[in-house]
Structure formats: structure tokens, C-alpha cells
Amino acid sequence: MLREITDVVGLKPRFELRSTTAVQNAAAVVYDGKRYLLYNPQFVASVNRAGRTDWAGISILAHEMGHHLNGHTLRAGGSNPADELEADEFSGFVLRKMGASLAEAQAGMAVVSDDEASPTHPGRRTRLASISEGWQRANQQIVASIRTTAPSATPAVLTNRPAMQAAPALATSSGSPVSVLGKITFRDNPSVPYYLTNHLNVVRLDRGDRTAQVVGRITRSDAEGFPYVLVDGQQRRLYISQDGSIYNAQGRQVALLTDPS
């Protein structure tokens, strides 16, 4: 089960899973520099019975793994509502990738969470909404990947490398120089040039004075088939596939990332 969860986000299962009655339910902990996922088997079994699906127990483990992967266990202070919601969203994302329905992804938390919020944990409705957000995000990525042709699986052929040309240089509005790694062309506005810089910023080029305004940033993603996410200044997300196609949350291709030349 642990391997299945890590497989869908492309990670190695570098956690030790321990079945123990030393915990009342389940917990993500770090002990002597090693990461553990602890769970009480009686608790997981009771959650599965109450939720009427084995997905309930899987969601509990995915939630605890989310604490490790989001860095929550590296900070002191114990549980807090913001961290719990991040772990809930991760569990929803993972369970959709594994094939669970939204109701199945929410079954575990619907059973174990309290109706009202506390200083350490959000209330049930908020937690189920966060699980839904993660599930929907994964679902949108799956739908988008189905609508596109899979890229070639032919590996790269190693040859003698030709001398590389220097990347074109720009200057941001602050005057600091940057180099260009790629060009982004939007379907709705193809005449306006956008570029990806060596700092992974997305900039819009002013042709007049050759300055560039930062309008977004690209970050790594754990999603299979969409290794990068473009986030603009309003925190809107676009998803970049392995071949450089860029999709919105509705699965529509809106842009293309290509070589800057």
C-alpha cells in the first residue's frame, strides 16, 4: 500500500511503516533522523468498517505521508489546522491517482474528523473540502492527459555534443540580467512574447526597451505527465506536460513551451 501511494507521485518509499498499538490512530514522526509512518491496525480496521471501504484506511496513511512530504514533521510545534489541510489535500490527490472516487477518498476523514474545529485541527466540512480540492486537481490532470497524444518513449541518442550557443540575454525591470531557457506562446495572444528565464520566472518582453516584466513562476510538480506547474501573480495554475504543452485547469491547451530560438 505504501509503495502504491509513493508510485503515483513518483517517489521512493523512504518511510518505515510500523504497525503498533503505541499510537491511538496514525502518526507521521521523525525519530533519530528517520521517517516513520505509525498506525494502529485496530484503528485502521475500524475506520474501514465505519467508512465501508478499504480506501478509508488508505486515505489515513496518505494523509500522514502528506505531513512528511510537505515538511510538517521537520518543524516543531505539533499539529495545526493549516498543516492538516495540506495533508488532507495531498490524500485526496493521491487517492484519485490510485483510482478512488471522491466519496471513497473522503470516507476516512468523514468518519474520524470532528464536526467543529479545534486549535490543532479543522472541522469536518473544511477537511472534506480540502480533500475534494486535491482530488479535483488530480482529476483535471488525468482528464488533460487523456485528451493529448502521449509523447514518444524513444530515449535520447547520445552523440558528440556540438558547441552550445549562448542563451539570449534580457534585463528585468530592476536591471538585473537573466538568460532565456524557453519561449511560451499563448494561443489567445500569440503576438506577445513570454519567456522562461534561468531563475524559472516567466517574463513578458517589452520589445521597445528590451526589458522583461515577471508575470509568473514555474515550479516542479509531483504529477505524473505534468512535471511542472506555472503559477501567475494571482496564484492561478497552468499545467505543463512533458512535451511542453500547457493546459488550464479545465484540461484545455492554452499555450506551448518551446526552445527560445
N, C-alpha and C positions, 0 to 999 in steps of 0.2 A: 504493500500500500504506500509506504514511504517512497519507494522508487517510482511508482506511478505518478505521485504528486510532483516529485522533482523533475521527472521526464517532461512533463507538459510545459515547464518553464525553462527547460534546457540546462538544468543544473545537476551537479553531482550530489548524491545524498550524503553530505558531510555532517550528518547528525547521528547521534546514537539514540535509538528508540528503546525506551525502557518501560516495561510493564511492571507497575509497582503499586502497592497499597499505601506507600508513604505519602502519596498525594491523594486529595479527595476527589479530584476530577482530572484535569490535564494541565500541564505547565511547560513552558519553554524556559530553560535555565542554562547558565554557563557555570561550570564547575572545573576549577584548575585549568582554565583556558579551553575547555572542550564543551561543545554544544550538545545539549540533551533535549529530547522530547519525552517527557514523562507522562504516563497516562495510567489511570486506574481501570483495569479491564472490566470491573463490575459497573463502573460509571458509564463507560462506552457502551456496554451491552444494554444498560438501562435506557440510554439515550436512543439507541437503535430501536428498542422496543416501543418507547414512547413516540418516536417520530415515525415508526412503521416503515423504516428504510435503513439499509446499511450506509447510505450516503450521510446520514446524520453523524455517525461516528467519524467518517472520513472528513467531514467538514470541521470537526473539532480539531483533528490533527493538522489539517491545512491551516486553520486559524493560528494554532500555536507555531507552526512553521513560519507563518507570516510575521510573527513577532521577531524571530531570528533574522529573517531576510530583510526586514525593514530597519534593523539595527536597534530595536527596542531593548533587547537584552544586554546591550552594551552600555546602557545608561542606568544610572542609579535612580531610585525613586519609586519603583514598583509600577503597578497598573495605573493608567489614566485614560479618560474617555477617548482622546484623540488617537492614541496608540491602538486601542481596542477597535476603533472604527477602521483604521488602516488594515489591521489583521482580518477583520470581517470582510473588507473589500477584496483582499487577496484570496480568501477562501472561496468567495463567490466566483472570482476569475478562474481559479484553478478547477473548481468543480464543473464549470461549463466546459472547460477544455477537456475534462475527463468524460463528459457526456451526460452530466446530471441536468435535470430540468431545474427551473428556478425554484419551484416548490421543494424539490429534493435538496437543493443547495441551502435552503433556508430552514429545513426541517430541524436540524440540530439546535440552532440558536433559538428557534421558536419554542423549543422545549426548555432549554437551560437558562435563558436570559430572564431578568426581572422586568416587570411591567414598567417600573419607574427608574429613572436614572439615579445613580449614586455618585459620590465624589470620585470613584475609580472606574465605573462602568456606565455606558449609556443605557437608556431604556430600550425595551424590546423593539418598538416601531423604528427607532433610529438605526438600530443594528441590522434589522431586516432590510431597511432601505440601503444601507451601505453594502450588504451582500448583493442586493439586486444591482447596484451600480457596477460592481466588479463583474457580475455575471453578464450584464448587458454589454460591457466593454469587450469581454471575450467573445460574445456572440457576434458583435459587429465585425470583429476581426475575422472570425470564421466565415461569415457571410461574404465579406470582401474578398477573401482568398478563394472562395468557390467561384466568384464571378470573373476571376482573372486566370489567364493561362499560366500554368506552372513554369517557372524558369528552367532553363536547361540544367541537367545534372552532370554535364560533362565537366570534369575537373580541368584546372588550368594546366597548360603545357609549359614546362619550364624551358626557356631558351636563354641565350645570352642577352642580357639586358642592354638596350640602347641607351645612349646618354640622354638623361631626362632634361627637358626644358624647364626653366624656372617658371613657377606659377605666377600669373599676373598679380600685381600688387595694387592695393587700394589704400585709401586712408579713411578712417571713420570720421564722423563729425567732430570728434575730440582731437583729431590729428594723428592718432596712433596708427602705424602701418599694419596691414594684415595681408595675408596671401589667400588666394581663392582655391578651394578644393573642388567645387562643383557649381553648376548653374541650375536654378529652379525656374521652370516655365509654367505659369498658371494658365489653364485653358480659358478662363474667363477674361484674362488680361495678358495675352502673350507678348505684347509690345513692351511691357515693363520688366526690366531685368532684375532678378533676385539671385543672390549668390550665397554659397555656403563657404564660410571662412575657416581658417585653421583653428580658430577658437570654437568651432561648431556653432557660431552665430549665423543667423540668416539675415542678410542685409539687402536693402533696396538701394540701387545705384542711382545717384544723381549724375546724369550724363554731362551736365554743364560744368561742374567744378570737380568731377571725379571723386566725390566723397560718398560715403555709404552710411545709411541710417540703419541701425539694428532694429529689426521688427520681430524677431523670434529667435528660438534656440532649438537645436536638435540634441536629443538625449538618447541613451541606449534604452532598449525595451527588452523585456523577458519573453515577449510574444513570439511564438513560432511563425515564421513567414513575414513578420513585420519587425525587423531588428531595431528600427529607430522610430522615434516619435518627434514630430515638430510641434512645439508649443509656442503660441504667439503671446503678445503682451497682455491679452485678455484671458490667458490660460485656456484658450481653445486648442484642441488637439487634432493633428493630422497624422496619419499612419503611413510609414514609408516601407514598401515591400523590398525584397532582396534585389529586384531588378531596377529599383529607383522610382517605381510608380508610387504616387502619393494619393491617399484616399481620405475622404472625410469620414465622420462617424456613421454616416448612412451607407457607407460602402461604395460611394461614387468616386471615381478617379477625377481629381481636380487639378493635378499638376504632375510634372515629371522632373526628376533629378538626373542631370546628365553631366558629362565631362565639361569643364568650363570653356573648352575650345569650341 
